[in-house]
Amino acid sequence: MAEANIDDRSSFERAYERHAFEQDAAANARSDTTTVHGVTILSAADADGRVELSRSTRHVGEGNPEGDTVFVAAFRVHDSAAQPAAPYSGSVEPTGEATGEAADDYRSFIDQLVEAAKGARFKPDIGRGEERLTGFHGG
């Protein structure tokens, strides 16, 4: 687990280095993959802008829009016609990299990750007196 700050783009680059992005994007480019690789945002930004991140994988069929984490899959634009939210939307074949493409893809991914961290909304913690805990619970 790593920590990054939504006001410091370089902190995201330190938490998820370019080499990790290239490995994950290459794995995601395989047309027969059953898991996608990327970064999970584990917490909402605190008062100082800090968020917790973790390099992780998700099954291609996994979807939890109201979940307690936000997953951002690593894709290189020139590898696929697939959209980040739909990794199986088309056949994926890796292609050769032109000079600068990999760096541009990494910058775009970090930008996407920062924006996702800024906009991440998490369910509030359940605590004593919580309305969701009142009422009959069986027994």
C-alpha positions as CSV (number, residue, x, y, z in Angstrom):
1,M,0.0,0.0,0.0
2,A,1.2,3.5,-0.9
3,E,0.2,7.0,-0.1
4,A,-0.3,9.8,-2.6
5,N,-1.6,13.4,-2.4
6,I,-4.2,14.7,-4.9
7,D,-2.4,18.0,-4.9
8,D,1.0,16.4,-5.8
9,R,1.0,14.6,-9.1
10,S,4.5,13.3,-8.6
11,S,3.4,11.5,-5.5
12,F,1.2,9.3,-7.7
13,E,4.1,8.7,-10.0
14,R,6.2,7.5,-7.0
15,A,3.4,5.3,-5.8
16,Y,2.8,3.7,-9.2
17,E,6.0,3.9,-11.2
18,R,6.2,3.9,-15.0
19,H,7.7,0.4,-15.0
20,A,4.7,-1.0,-13.1
21,F,2.3,0.7,-15.5
22,E,4.2,-0.8,-18.5
23,Q,4.0,-4.3,-16.9
24,D,0.3,-3.9,-16.1
25,A,-0.7,-2.4,-19.4
26,A,1.2,-5.2,-21.3
27,A,-0.7,-7.9,-19.3
28,N,-4.0,-6.1,-19.9
29,A,-3.3,-6.0,-23.7
30,R,-3.6,-9.8,-24.0
31,S,-6.8,-10.8,-25.6
32,D,-7.2,-13.9,-23.5
33,T,-6.7,-12.2,-20.1
34,T,-9.3,-12.9,-17.4
35,T,-7.9,-10.3,-15.0
36,V,-7.0,-6.6,-15.5
37,H,-4.2,-5.0,-13.7
38,G,-4.0,-1.4,-12.3
39,V,-4.4,0.6,-9.2
40,T,-7.0,0.6,-6.5
41,I,-7.8,3.8,-4.6
42,L,-8.5,2.6,-1.1
43,S,-9.6,5.8,0.6
44,A,-11.1,9.1,0.0
45,A,-8.8,12.1,0.2
46,D,-8.4,13.3,3.8
47,A,-8.2,17.0,4.8
48,D,-4.6,17.2,3.6
49,G,-5.4,15.5,0.3
50,R,-3.8,12.1,1.1
51,V,-5.2,8.9,-0.4
52,E,-4.1,5.3,-0.1
53,L,-3.3,3.4,-3.3
54,S,-2.5,-0.2,-4.0
55,R,-1.4,-2.0,-7.1
56,S,-4.0,-4.7,-7.7
57,T,-6.0,-6.8,-10.2
58,R,-9.6,-7.3,-10.8
59,H,-11.5,-10.1,-12.7
60,V,-12.8,-8.7,-16.0
61,G,-16.4,-9.5,-15.0
62,E,-16.0,-7.8,-11.6
63,G,-18.0,-4.7,-11.1
64,N,-19.0,-2.9,-7.9
65,P,-20.0,0.7,-8.6
66,E,-21.1,1.2,-5.0
67,G,-18.0,-0.5,-3.6
68,D,-15.6,0.7,-1.0
69,T,-12.7,1.1,-3.4
70,V,-12.1,2.6,-6.9
71,F,-10.2,0.6,-9.4
72,V,-8.4,2.2,-12.4
73,A,-7.1,-0.3,-15.0
74,A,-3.8,0.4,-16.8
75,F,-4.2,0.5,-20.6
76,R,-2.0,1.9,-23.4
77,V,-4.0,3.7,-26.0
78,H,-2.2,2.1,-28.9
79,D,-2.6,-1.4,-27.6
80,S,-6.4,-1.6,-27.7
81,A,-9.7,-0.2,-28.7
82,A,-11.0,-1.2,-25.3
83,Q,-12.3,1.5,-23.0
84,P,-11.0,1.5,-19.4
85,A,-14.4,0.6,-18.0
86,A,-14.9,-2.2,-20.5
87,P,-11.7,-4.2,-21.0
88,Y,-13.4,-6.9,-23.1
89,S,-15.0,-4.5,-25.6
90,G,-12.8,-5.6,-28.4
91,S,-10.0,-7.8,-29.6
92,V,-6.7,-6.6,-28.1
93,E,-3.4,-7.0,-29.9
94,P,-0.2,-5.3,-28.7
95,T,1.5,-3.1,-31.3
96,G,4.9,-1.5,-31.5
97,E,5.5,1.7,-29.6
98,A,6.4,4.8,-31.4
99,T,8.8,7.2,-29.7
100,G,7.0,9.0,-26.9
101,E,3.8,6.9,-27.0
102,A,4.6,5.0,-23.8
103,A,5.4,8.2,-21.9
104,D,2.2,9.8,-23.2
105,D,0.2,6.8,-22.1
106,Y,1.8,6.8,-18.7
107,R,1.1,10.5,-18.2
108,S,-2.5,10.1,-19.3
109,F,-2.9,7.2,-16.9
110,I,-1.5,9.2,-14.0
111,D,-3.8,12.1,-14.9
112,Q,-6.8,9.6,-14.9
113,L,-5.7,8.2,-11.6
114,V,-5.4,11.7,-10.0
115,E,-8.9,12.7,-11.3
116,A,-10.4,9.4,-10.0
117,A,-8.8,10.0,-6.6
118,K,-10.2,13.6,-6.5
119,G,-13.7,12.4,-7.4
120,A,-13.7,9.2,-5.3
121,R,-16.8,9.0,-3.1
122,F,-16.9,6.3,-0.4
123,K,-19.7,5.1,1.8
124,P,-19.5,6.5,5.3
125,D,-18.3,4.1,8.0
126,I,-20.9,2.3,10.0
127,G,-20.7,3.2,13.7
128,R,-22.6,3.1,16.9
129,G,-26.1,4.6,16.5
130,E,-26.0,4.1,12.8
131,E,-29.5,4.0,11.3
132,R,-28.5,1.0,9.1
133,L,-28.0,-1.0,12.2
134,T,-31.4,-0.4,13.9
135,G,-34.3,-2.7,13.8
136,F,-34.8,-6.4,13.9
137,H,-31.8,-8.5,12.7
138,G,-33.2,-12.0,13.2
139,G,-32.7,-14.4,16.0
